[in-house]
Amino acid sequence: MTATTLTSWQHHFVETNRIRLHCVTQGEGELVLLLHGFPEFWYSWRHQIPALGRHFKVVVPDLRGFNDSDKPASGYDLDTLGADVRGLIEVLGYKKAHIVGHDWGGAIAWHFAQQFPQYLDRLAILNAPHPQDFMQAMAGSIDQFRRSWYVLAAQIPALPEWLVQQNLGSLIRNTFQSNAVRKGAFTTRDTEIYQAALEKPGVLKAAIHYYRTMLLPQIPWKPWEQSPSPIQAPTLVLWGEEDHLLTPQFTDGIQAQIDAPYKIHMIPECGHWVQQETPQTVNRELLGFLRSPNTTPQVQQDTV
């Protein structure tokens, strides 16, 4: 592992599961892993790293294929992505970690909780349905099918990469600024940083592989055919109520996936990019959940 210090954050490269992941870290103590979504990288947790880093060892990887991490031709199924996270925990010298995931990172976190429960301490999910619920909604909900048209579009060979590359600047602005409910969450500089990360060689192809792999018939994990064991770890779900990509109705069935204390916090006037649109709320909820010994079950809808 090598490190270059940037203010109080450190940038590391960690070997795990036969690939190298770029990670940003801060703090000491219990391990907290923050898993980003599409089309992001570690930068999407910029508001959480210093807040959590005062109390925990915070590690924020660029997921396989994104930004400065390795971009192999394969391995974008949930089993392999979960194994990447398990290896990261082991290499860092921990037996367990708190896992926090948003969007695709949330899908990985859900799956990790059932794939490697012995490595999980607490689970926090931000605007990410359980993969099984998502696949069922894609097959049976016209509303979610309309919201997730890009999943099917990604199945076309080569064309999505070309189209995205030709329109990358406007796509990034539309993805973040236009889809955000709280428009001030993303500055022009933020969108430039995201665009620069996606312009790195191999990133676009790898990122689209996440969606292509979802529908491959040969993948070993098929959420629409299996009923995974309920999650045994205390769980927090944060959800922006005005998410244009994922319906808040996904929170209705979450209790069926969990056999442990859990809390659902709906955040009004907030869209998909919850940790960037309402960072103070997210930081407060995460710190309260991860630091509190109280894991009494509750389903709660709060206002901000």
VEXDREN-2710 file (C-alpha; in Angstrom, 1 decimal):
% VEXDREN-2710
k/r/px/py/pz
1/MET/0.0/0.0/0.0
2/THR/1.4/3.4/-0.9
3/ALA/0.1/6.8/0.3
4/THR/0.2/10.4/-0.7
5/THR/-1.0/12.9/1.9
6/LEU/-3.5/15.6/0.8
7/THR/-4.3/17.9/3.8
8/SER/-5.9/15.5/6.4
9/TRP/-6.9/13.0/3.7
10/GLN/-4.7/10.3/2.3
11/HIS/-4.8/8.7/-1.1
12/HIS/-3.9/5.0/-1.1
13/PHE/-3.8/2.1/-3.6
14/VAL/-5.0/-1.1/-2.1
15/GLU/-4.6/-4.6/-3.7
16/THR/-7.8/-6.6/-3.2
17/ASN/-9.3/-9.5/-5.1
18/ARG/-6.6/-9.4/-7.8
19/ILE/-7.2/-5.7/-8.6
20/ARG/-5.9/-2.4/-7.3
21/LEU/-8.4/0.1/-5.9
22/HIS/-7.7/3.8/-5.3
23/CYS/-9.0/4.8/-1.8
24/VAL/-9.2/8.1/0.1
25/THR/-8.9/7.7/3.9
26/GLN/-9.2/9.8/7.0
27/GLY/-9.3/9.1/10.8
28/GLU/-8.7/6.2/13.1
29/GLY/-11.0/3.7/15.0
30/GLU/-13.7/1.4/13.7
31/LEU/-13.7/1.0/10.0
32/VAL/-16.4/2.8/7.8
33/LEU/-16.4/2.1/4.1
34/LEU/-18.3/4.5/1.9
35/LEU/-19.3/3.1/-1.5
36/HIS/-20.2/5.5/-4.3
37/GLY/-22.7/5.1/-7.2
38/PHE/-22.8/5.8/-10.9
39/PRO/-21.4/7.9/-12.5
40/GLU/-19.4/9.0/-9.5
41/PHE/-16.2/8.2/-7.6
42/TRP/-14.8/8.9/-4.1
43/TYR/-15.6/12.6/-4.5
44/SER/-19.3/12.0/-4.0
45/TRP/-18.5/11.5/-0.3
46/ARG/-16.5/14.7/0.1
47/HIS/-19.0/16.1/2.7
48/GLN/-19.0/12.9/4.8
49/ILE/-15.3/12.1/4.9
50/PRO/-14.3/14.9/7.3
51/ALA/-17.5/14.5/9.5
52/LEU/-17.1/10.8/9.9
53/GLY/-13.3/10.9/9.9
54/ARG/-13.3/12.6/13.3
55/HIS/-14.7/9.4/14.9
56/PHE/-13.9/6.5/12.6
57/LYS/-11.3/5.1/10.1
58/VAL/-13.1/6.2/6.9
59/VAL/-12.1/4.6/3.7
60/VAL/-13.7/5.6/0.4
61/PRO/-12.7/3.5/-2.6
62/ASP/-13.1/4.2/-6.2
63/LEU/-15.1/1.1/-7.1
64/ARG/-13.7/-1.3/-9.7
65/GLY/-13.6/0.5/-13.1
66/PHE/-14.0/4.1/-11.8
67/ASN/-11.6/7.0/-11.7
68/ASP/-8.1/5.7/-10.6
69/SER/-9.0/2.1/-9.7
70/ASP/-8.2/-0.8/-12.0
71/LYS/-10.5/-1.3/-15.0
72/PRO/-10.5/-5.0/-15.8
73/ALA/-12.7/-6.4/-18.6
74/SER/-14.9/-8.4/-16.2
75/GLY/-15.9/-8.6/-12.6
76/TYR/-18.8/-6.2/-12.5
77/ASP/-21.3/-8.7/-11.0
78/LEU/-22.4/-8.2/-7.4
79/ASP/-20.5/-11.3/-6.2
80/THR/-17.2/-10.0/-7.5
81/LEU/-17.9/-6.5/-6.3
82/GLY/-18.7/-7.8/-2.9
83/ALA/-15.5/-9.8/-2.8
84/ASP/-13.6/-6.6/-3.7
85/VAL/-15.1/-5.0/-0.5
86/ARG/-14.3/-8.1/1.6
87/GLY/-10.7/-8.1/0.5
88/LEU/-10.5/-4.4/1.2
89/ILE/-11.5/-5.0/4.8
90/GLU/-9.0/-7.8/5.2
91/VAL/-6.1/-5.9/3.7
92/LEU/-6.8/-2.9/6.0
93/GLY/-6.4/-5.3/8.9
94/TYR/-10.0/-5.4/10.1
95/LYS/-12.4/-8.2/10.8
96/LYS/-15.6/-6.1/10.3
97/ALA/-16.7/-2.8/8.9
98/HIS/-19.6/-0.4/8.8
99/ILE/-20.8/-0.3/5.2
100/VAL/-22.4/2.8/3.8
101/GLY/-23.6/2.7/0.1
102/HIS/-25.4/5.0/-2.3
103/ASP/-26.9/4.1/-5.7
104/TRP/-24.7/1.3/-7.1
105/GLY/-22.7/1.4/-3.9
106/GLY/-25.9/0.7/-2.1
107/ALA/-26.7/-2.3/-4.3
108/ILE/-23.2/-3.7/-3.5
109/ALA/-23.8/-3.0/0.2
110/TRP/-27.2/-4.8/0.3
111/HIS/-25.6/-7.8/-1.4
112/PHE/-22.5/-7.7/0.8
113/ALA/-24.7/-7.8/3.9
114/GLN/-26.1/-11.2/2.7
115/GLN/-22.9/-12.5/1.0
116/PHE/-20.5/-11.8/3.8
117/PRO/-22.5/-11.1/7.0
118/GLN/-19.6/-12.0/9.2
119/TYR/-17.7/-9.0/7.9
120/LEU/-20.5/-6.5/8.5
121/ASP/-21.0/-4.4/11.6
122/ARG/-23.8/-2.0/10.6
123/LEU/-25.3/-1.2/7.2
124/ALA/-26.4/2.2/5.9
125/ILE/-28.2/2.6/2.5
126/LEU/-28.8/5.8/0.7
127/ASN/-31.3/5.9/-2.2
128/ALA/-30.6/2.3/-3.3
129/PRO/-33.2/-0.5/-3.5
130/HIS/-32.3/-4.0/-2.6
131/PRO/-31.2/-5.6/-6.0
132/GLN/-33.9/-8.2/-5.8
133/ASP/-36.6/-5.5/-5.3
134/PHE/-35.1/-3.5/-8.2
135/MET/-35.2/-6.4/-10.7
136/GLN/-38.7/-7.2/-9.7
137/ALA/-39.8/-3.6/-10.2
138/MET/-38.1/-3.5/-13.6
139/ALA/-40.2/-6.5/-14.6
140/GLY/-43.5/-5.4/-13.0
141/SER/-43.6/-1.6/-12.6
142/ILE/-44.2/0.6/-15.5
143/ASP/-43.1/3.6/-13.4
144/GLN/-39.7/2.2/-12.5
145/PHE/-39.2/0.8/-16.0
146/ARG/-39.7/4.3/-17.3
147/ARG/-37.3/5.7/-14.7
148/SER/-34.6/3.0/-15.5
149/TRP/-34.7/3.0/-19.3
150/TYR/-31.0/3.5/-19.3
151/VAL/-30.5/-0.1/-18.0
152/LEU/-31.9/-1.5/-21.3
153/ALA/-30.1/1.1/-23.4
154/ALA/-26.8/0.0/-21.9
155/GLN/-27.2/-3.5/-23.3
156/ILE/-26.4/-2.2/-26.9
157/PRO/-22.8/-3.0/-27.7
158/ALA/-20.5/0.0/-28.1
159/LEU/-23.2/2.6/-28.9
160/PRO/-23.8/3.8/-25.3
161/GLU/-20.1/4.5/-24.8
162/TRP/-19.9/6.5/-28.1
163/LEU/-23.1/8.5/-27.4
164/VAL/-22.0/9.3/-23.8
165/GLN/-18.5/10.3/-25.0
166/GLN/-20.0/12.7/-27.6
167/ASN/-22.3/14.4/-25.1
168/LEU/-20.3/14.0/-21.8
169/GLY/-20.4/17.6/-20.6
170/SER/-24.1/18.0/-21.1
171/LEU/-24.9/14.5/-19.7
172/ILE/-22.9/15.3/-16.5
173/ARG/-24.7/18.6/-16.0
174/ASN/-28.1/17.0/-16.6
175/THR/-27.3/14.0/-14.4
176/PHE/-26.3/16.1/-11.4
177/GLN/-27.5/19.7/-11.7
178/SER/-30.7/19.1/-13.6
179/ASN/-31.8/16.0/-11.6
180/ALA/-30.9/17.5/-8.2
181/VAL/-33.8/19.0/-6.3
182/ARG/-31.5/21.2/-4.3
183/LYS/-29.7/22.8/-7.2
184/GLY/-27.0/24.5/-5.1
185/ALA/-25.5/21.1/-4.3
186/PHE/-23.5/21.0/-7.5
187/THR/-21.2/23.8/-8.6
188/THR/-19.8/24.1/-12.1
189/ARG/-16.5/23.0/-10.6
190/ASP/-18.1/19.8/-9.2
191/THR/-19.5/18.8/-12.6
192/GLU/-16.0/19.5/-14.2
193/ILE/-14.4/17.2/-11.6
194/TYR/-16.9/14.4/-12.4
195/GLN/-16.4/14.9/-16.1
196/ALA/-12.6/14.6/-15.7
197/ALA/-13.0/11.4/-13.8
198/LEU/-15.2/9.9/-16.5
199/GLU/-12.8/11.0/-19.3
200/LYS/-10.0/8.8/-18.0
201/PRO/-9.2/5.9/-20.3
202/GLY/-11.5/2.9/-19.8
203/VAL/-13.8/4.4/-17.2
204/LEU/-16.9/4.8/-19.4
205/LYS/-16.8/1.2/-20.7
206/ALA/-16.3/-0.1/-17.2
207/ALA/-19.1/2.0/-15.8
208/ILE/-21.5/0.8/-18.4
209/HIS/-20.5/-2.8/-17.7
210/TYR/-22.2/-2.5/-14.3
211/TYR/-25.5/-2.2/-16.1
212/ARG/-24.7/-4.7/-18.8
213/THR/-23.8/-7.3/-16.2
214/MET/-27.1/-6.9/-14.4
215/LEU/-29.0/-8.6/-17.2
216/LEU/-26.4/-11.3/-18.3
217/PRO/-28.0/-14.8/-18.1
218/GLN/-24.7/-16.4/-17.0
219/ILE/-24.1/-14.4/-13.9
220/PRO/-24.1/-16.6/-10.8
221/TRP/-26.3/-14.3/-8.7
222/LYS/-29.8/-13.8/-10.0
223/PRO/-31.8/-11.8/-7.5
224/TRP/-35.1/-12.6/-9.3
225/GLU/-34.6/-16.4/-8.8
226/GLN/-33.3/-16.5/-5.3
227/SER/-34.5/-15.4/-1.8
228/PRO/-31.4/-14.4/0.1
229/SER/-31.3/-14.7/3.8
230/PRO/-32.5/-11.7/5.7
231/ILE/-29.9/-9.2/6.8
232/GLN/-28.9/-9.6/10.4
233/ALA/-27.1/-6.3/10.9
234/PRO/-28.7/-3.1/12.2
235/THR/-29.7/-1.0/9.2
236/LEU/-30.3/2.6/8.4
237/VAL/-32.0/3.7/5.1
238/LEU/-31.9/7.3/4.0
239/TRP/-34.0/8.3/1.0
240/GLY/-34.6/11.5/-0.8
241/GLU/-38.3/11.6/-1.4
242/GLU/-38.1/13.4/-4.8
243/ASP/-35.7/10.9/-6.5
244/HIS/-36.4/11.0/-10.2
245/LEU/-34.4/7.8/-10.8
246/LEU/-35.7/5.5/-8.1
247/THR/-39.2/5.6/-6.7
248/PRO/-39.5/6.0/-2.9
249/GLN/-41.9/3.1/-3.0
250/PHE/-38.8/0.9/-2.8
251/THR/-38.7/1.6/0.9
252/ASP/-42.1/-0.1/1.4
253/GLY/-40.6/-3.6/1.2
254/ILE/-37.3/-3.0/3.0
255/GLN/-38.5/-4.6/6.2
256/ALA/-38.9/-7.9/4.3
257/GLN/-35.1/-7.9/3.7
258/ILE/-34.0/-7.3/7.3
259/ASP/-34.2/-9.4/10.4
260/ALA/-32.5/-6.8/12.7
261/PRO/-33.2/-3.3/14.1
262/TYR/-33.7/-0.8/11.3
263/LYS/-34.7/2.8/10.6
264/ILE/-36.0/4.5/7.5
265/HIS/-35.6/8.2/7.2
266/MET/-37.3/9.9/4.3
267/ILE/-35.8/13.3/3.4
268/PRO/-38.3/15.8/1.8
269/GLU/-37.3/18.2/-0.9
270/CYS/-34.3/16.0/-1.8
271/GLY/-33.5/14.0/-4.9
272/HIS/-31.3/11.0/-5.7
273/TRP/-27.9/12.6/-4.7
274/VAL/-28.9/12.6/-1.1
275/GLN/-25.5/12.9/0.6
276/GLN/-24.6/15.8/-1.6
277/GLU/-28.0/17.6/-1.6
278/THR/-28.5/17.3/2.2
279/PRO/-25.0/16.6/3.6
280/GLN/-25.7/18.0/7.1
281/THR/-28.8/15.7/7.5
282/VAL/-26.9/12.7/6.1
283/ASN/-23.9/13.3/8.4
284/ARG/-26.1/13.7/11.4
285/GLU/-28.0/10.5/10.7
286/LEU/-24.9/8.5/9.9
287/LEU/-23.1/9.7/13.0
288/GLY/-26.1/9.0/15.2
289/PHE/-26.6/5.6/13.8
290/LEU/-23.0/4.5/13.8
291/ARG/-22.1/5.9/17.2
292/SER/-25.2/5.0/19.2
293/PRO/-25.4/1.7/21.1
294/ASN/-29.2/1.9/20.8
295/THR/-30.4/-0.3/17.9
296/THR/-34.2/-0.3/18.7
297/PRO/-36.2/-1.1/15.6
298/GLN/-38.2/1.8/14.2
299/VAL/-39.6/3.0/10.9
300/GLN/-39.5/6.8/10.9
301/GLN/-40.4/9.5/8.4
302/ASP/-38.7/12.8/9.4
303/THR/-38.8/16.3/8.0
304/VAL/-35.8/18.5/7.5
END
